[in-house]
Amino acid sequence: MSLRIYNTLSRALEEFSPLEPGHVRMYVCGMTIYDLCHIGHARMMMAFDVVQRWLKARGLKVTYVRNITDIDDKIIGRALERGITIGALTDEMIAAMHADIGALGLEPPTLEPRATQYVPRMLALIGQLQAKGLAYRASNGDVNYAVRKFQGYGKLSGKSPDELRAGARVALTDGKTDPLDFVLWKSAKPHEPPEAQWDSDYGRGRPGWHIECSAMSCATLGESFDIHGGGADLQFPHHENEIAQSEGVTGKPLARFWLHNGFVRVDNEKMSKSLGNFFTIRDVLTQYDAQTVRFFIVRAHYRSALNYSDAHLDDARQALKRLYTALSLVPPAPVATIDWTEPHAARFQAAMDEDFGTPEAVAVLFDLAVEVNKSRSPQRAGLLKALGGCLGLLQSDPRAFLQAGAGTPDEADIQARIAARAAAKAQRDFAEADRIRNALLAQGIVLKDGATGTTWEAAQ
């Protein structure tokens, strides 16, 4: 059976096979790391965690690259606001991100490049674009991309430059020749700290956001690779601009498949920091265990909108308890290799092979749980656990999960938050360290600091 993936570029389901037989190369736009990650970010990273898990379950090698943007207007602004260096801010936020998504059971990417490590590569790309007539120096010292000189601009968004310009909100300012033109290199500003500036042939400055991903993806995966992913909000202009930059230099397709996950919505509006309607991962984990949050996200198809509410999380918890109840009745037999010809496994595979159809795959888990309840078969229970593992689910101890309250963290949650607290203390953010301690205490977990580290015990 073949794997079919919805390709945003063609707006169709296409049969997938990697450029290099047996080896998938995938790049996903990661976090701009100036604040804590919220559930919308978790949804994006979870979507591609499931994608890479399923590709590996199909026997493919996966090189999964998820970048970190560690230089940006918002990062500079937040560091200045807090009176700390950019490096201190980004190190703190990266540690917090790793703790939060680690608690949700996300596997680390193969590579996690940071933008500041690739500035020379970005400058080389800008020089090549300028040599090809696709970039120009503006009157304010910036270097801009000349959108109308790239023939394929608009193919990802499905709109021509004229259509995009008609909807553009950007005024013709700062020496741009067209409102759609975008910045490749930003000249240094007086208020920006020296650590936000690099020397270049264009003077002191820093890269624009779009060129960062072109440099990092091509440096780590080559000029053409299999999958490029990210949130639906990145389709335009970020991913459109990546195509223009990368293909403008190489003349080769940047990625064969473009995947975009849907938004998380609250009261029918996209969850975002700009709207102020976001919930951080760690705040949600003070109310719900990590397995429940993961199940809530995974049981919706990655391209669909996901409606966030306590009621939906409560429902996810109850549904997940049904699966764990089946596993608690019979010790699962170890499954070294899944037999994909078994009827339940075959249905699970068919669902996942149709654009990573997790809702249908989860339905198979429930059908299998019913059978486990009836047969009390260790082999069937083992298959249930093994199939759940393809989604990062059902790997906790069933009895411990069922005994824990909806707001009680498990061992993985606690250790992740202990790590986040240690990172906060290292950055002298004692308010955050106290918040983590108090949040755990509210859930019946007492932290004890000692010479060898931090331990925990249940409150009496």
WOKAZI-V373769 format. One record per residue. N is the residue number from 1. RES is the residue in one letter. NEAR is the number of other ideal C-beta (glycine too) atoms within 12 Angstrom. Layout:
N:RES:NEAR ; N:RES:NEAR
//
This chain:
1:M:18 ; 2:S:15 ; 3:L:31 ; 4:R:22 ; 5:I:38 ; 6:Y:30 ; 7:N:27 ; 8:T:35 ; 9:L:29 ; 10:S:19 ; 11:R:16 ; 12:A:14 ; 13:L:21 ; 14:E:23 ; 15:E:19 ; 16:F:29 ; 17:S:21 ; 18:P:28 ; 19:L:23 ; 20:E:18 ; 21:P:11 ; 22:G:17 ; 23:H:23 ; 24:V:38 ; 25:R:36 ; 26:M:44 ; 27:Y:48 ; 28:V:49 ; 29:C:43 ; 30:G:39 ; 31:M:39 ; 32:T:35 ; 33:I:36 ; 34:Y:31 ; 35:D:32 ; 36:L:38 ; 37:C:42 ; 38:H:35 ; 39:I:42 ; 40:G:38 ; 41:H:43 ; 42:A:42 ; 43:R:46 ; 44:M:39 ; 45:M:44 ; 46:M:45 ; 47:A:43 ; 48:F:40 ; 49:D:39 ; 50:V:44 ; 51:V:49 ; 52:Q:38 ; 53:R:34 ; 54:W:38 ; 55:L:37 ; 56:K:25 ; 57:A:29 ; 58:R:27 ; 59:G:18 ; 60:L:26 ; 61:K:19 ; 62:V:34 ; 63:T:29 ; 64:Y:39 ; 65:V:37 ; 66:R:44 ; 67:N:42 ; 68:I:36 ; 69:T:41 ; 70:D:41 ; 71:I:40 ; 72:D:32 ; 73:D:22 ; 74:K:25 ; 75:I:39 ; 76:I:32 ; 77:G:21 ; 78:R:27 ; 79:A:31 ; 80:L:21 ; 81:E:14 ; 82:R:23 ; 83:G:12 ; 84:I:23 ; 85:T:21 ; 86:I:36 ; 87:G:23 ; 88:A:24 ; 89:L:35 ; 90:T:36 ; 91:D:26 ; 92:E:35 ; 93:M:41 ; 94:I:34 ; 95:A:30 ; 96:A:40 ; 97:M:40 ; 98:H:31 ; 99:A:35 ; 100:D:42 ; 101:I:44 ; 102:G:34 ; 103:A:38 ; 104:L:41 ; 105:G:36 ; 106:L:41 ; 107:E:26 ; 108:P:18 ; 109:P:32 ; 110:T:23 ; 111:L:25 ; 112:E:29 ; 113:P:32 ; 114:R:32 ; 115:A:39 ; 116:T:31 ; 117:Q:24 ; 118:Y:31 ; 119:V:30 ; 120:P:19 ; 121:R:29 ; 122:M:43 ; 123:L:29 ; 124:A:25 ; 125:L:41 ; 126:I:41 ; 127:G:24 ; 128:Q:28 ; 129:L:39 ; 130:Q:27 ; 131:A:15 ; 132:K:22 ; 133:G:15 ; 134:L:34 ; 135:A:38 ; 136:Y:29 ; 137:R:28 ; 138:A:28 ; 139:S:14 ; 140:N:20 ; 141:G:22 ; 142:D:32 ; 143:V:39 ; 144:N:42 ; 145:Y:44 ; 146:A:29 ; 147:V:39 ; 148:R:25 ; 149:K:23 ; 150:F:31 ; 151:Q:17 ; 152:G:26 ; 153:Y:36 ; 154:G:28 ; 155:K:27 ; 156:L:35 ; 157:S:29 ; 158:G:17 ; 159:K:20 ; 160:S:19 ; 161:P:28 ; 162:D:16 ; 163:E:15 ; 164:L:29 ; 165:R:24 ; 166:A:12 ; 167:G:17 ; 168:A:21 ; 169:R:12 ; 170:V:19 ; 171:A:12 ; 172:L:16 ; 173:T:17 ; 174:D:21 ; 175:G:18 ; 176:K:28 ; 177:T:22 ; 178:D:26 ; 179:P:23 ; 180:L:36 ; 181:D:38 ; 182:F:41 ; 183:V:38 ; 184:L:45 ; 185:W:43 ; 186:K:36 ; 187:S:29 ; 188:A:24 ; 189:K:21 ; 190:P:10 ; 191:H:13 ; 192:E:24 ; 193:P:24 ; 194:P:18 ; 195:E:23 ; 196:A:34 ; 197:Q:26 ; 198:W:29 ; 199:D:15 ; 200:S:27 ; 201:D:19 ; 202:Y:31 ; 203:G:20 ; 204:R:21 ; 205:G:33 ; 206:R:42 ; 207:P:41 ; 208:G:40 ; 209:W:34 ; 210:H:41 ; 211:I:46 ; 212:E:44 ; 213:C:45 ; 214:S:46 ; 215:A:41 ; 216:M:41 ; 217:S:47 ; 218:C:35 ; 219:A:28 ; 220:T:29 ; 221:L:38 ; 222:G:22 ; 223:E:25 ; 224:S:25 ; 225:F:35 ; 226:D:41 ; 227:I:46 ; 228:H:46 ; 229:G:49 ; 230:G:41 ; 231:G:37 ; 232:A:31 ; 233:D:23 ; 234:L:33 ; 235:Q:32 ; 236:F:33 ; 237:P:34 ; 238:H:33 ; 239:H:39 ; 240:E:39 ; 241:N:40 ; 242:E:43 ; 243:I:39 ; 244:A:44 ; 245:Q:50 ; 246:S:42 ; 247:E:34 ; 248:G:35 ; 249:V:33 ; 250:T:22 ; 251:G:16 ; 252:K:18 ; 253:P:25 ; 254:L:37 ; 255:A:41 ; 256:R:29 ; 257:F:38 ; 258:W:41 ; 259:L:42 ; 260:H:39 ; 261:N:41 ; 262:G:29 ; 263:F:34 ; 264:V:42 ; 265:R:25 ; 266:V:24 ; 267:D:12 ; 268:N:14 ; 269:E:18 ; 270:K:27 ; 271:M:35 ; 272:S:21 ; 273:K:22 ; 274:S:14 ; 275:L:17 ; 276:G:12 ; 277:N:21 ; 278:F:28 ; 279:F:31 ; 280:T:32 ; 281:I:43 ; 282:R:40 ; 283:D:23 ; 284:V:41 ; 285:L:45 ; 286:T:32 ; 287:Q:29 ; 288:Y:41 ; 289:D:39 ; 290:A:46 ; 291:Q:42 ; 292:T:41 ; 293:V:48 ; 294:R:46 ; 295:F:42 ; 296:F:38 ; 297:I:48 ; 298:V:42 ; 299:R:36 ; 300:A:32 ; 301:H:26 ; 302:Y:40 ; 303:R:32 ; 304:S:24 ; 305:A:22 ; 306:L:36 ; 307:N:26 ; 308:Y:32 ; 309:S:23 ; 310:D:20 ; 311:A:13 ; 312:H:26 ; 313:L:32 ; 314:D:20 ; 315:D:20 ; 316:A:34 ; 317:R:32 ; 318:Q:20 ; 319:A:26 ; 320:L:40 ; 321:K:30 ; 322:R:29 ; 323:L:42 ; 324:Y:38 ; 325:T:25 ; 326:A:37 ; 327:L:41 ; 328:S:27 ; 329:L:26 ; 330:V:25 ; 331:P:20 ; 332:P:32 ; 333:A:19 ; 334:P:15 ; 335:V:24 ; 336:A:9 ; 337:T:14 ; 338:I:27 ; 339:D:19 ; 340:W:24 ; 341:T:13 ; 342:E:23 ; 343:P:17 ; 344:H:33 ; 345:A:32 ; 346:A:21 ; 347:R:27 ; 348:F:41 ; 349:Q:30 ; 350:A:23 ; 351:A:31 ; 352:M:40 ; 353:D:28 ; 354:E:27 ; 355:D:35 ; 356:F:45 ; 357:G:33 ; 358:T:41 ; 359:P:28 ; 360:E:24 ; 361:A:40 ; 362:V:38 ; 363:A:23 ; 364:V:33 ; 365:L:43 ; 366:F:31 ; 367:D:27 ; 368:L:38 ; 369:A:38 ; 370:V:20 ; 371:E:24 ; 372:V:37 ; 373:N:23 ; 374:K:15 ; 375:S:18 ; 376:R:18 ; 377:S:23 ; 378:P:20 ; 379:Q:25 ; 380:R:34 ; 381:A:35 ; 382:G:30 ; 383:L:41 ; 384:L:47 ; 385:K:35 ; 386:A:32 ; 387:L:45 ; 388:G:44 ; 389:G:29 ; 390:C:38 ; 391:L:44 ; 392:G:37 ; 393:L:42 ; 394:L:40 ; 395:Q:30 ; 396:S:33 ; 397:D:20 ; 398:P:32 ; 399:R:16 ; 400:A:21 ; 401:F:34 ; 402:L:26 ; 403:Q:18 ; 404:A:31 ; 405:G:21 ; 406:A:27 ; 407:G:27 ; 408:T:29 ; 409:P:41 ; 410:D:36 ; 411:E:23 ; 412:A:31 ; 413:D:42 ; 414:I:36 ; 415:Q:24 ; 416:A:34 ; 417:R:40 ; 418:I:32 ; 419:A:28 ; 420:A:42 ; 421:R:36 ; 422:A:26 ; 423:A:30 ; 424:A:28 ; 425:K:25 ; 426:A:18 ; 427:Q:26 ; 428:R:15 ; 429:D:26 ; 430:F:14 ; 431:A:15 ; 432:E:30 ; 433:A:28 ; 434:D:16 ; 435:R:24 ; 436:I:41 ; 437:R:29 ; 438:N:18 ; 439:A:29 ; 440:L:34 ; 441:L:23 ; 442:A:20 ; 443:Q:29 ; 444:G:20 ; 445:I:34 ; 446:V:20 ; 447:L:31 ; 448:K:18 ; 449:D:16 ; 450:G:9 ; 451:A:7 ; 452:T:7 ; 453:G:15 ; 454:T:25 ; 455:T:16 ; 456:W:28 ; 457:E:14 ; 458:A:20 ; 459:A:14 ; 460:Q:6
//
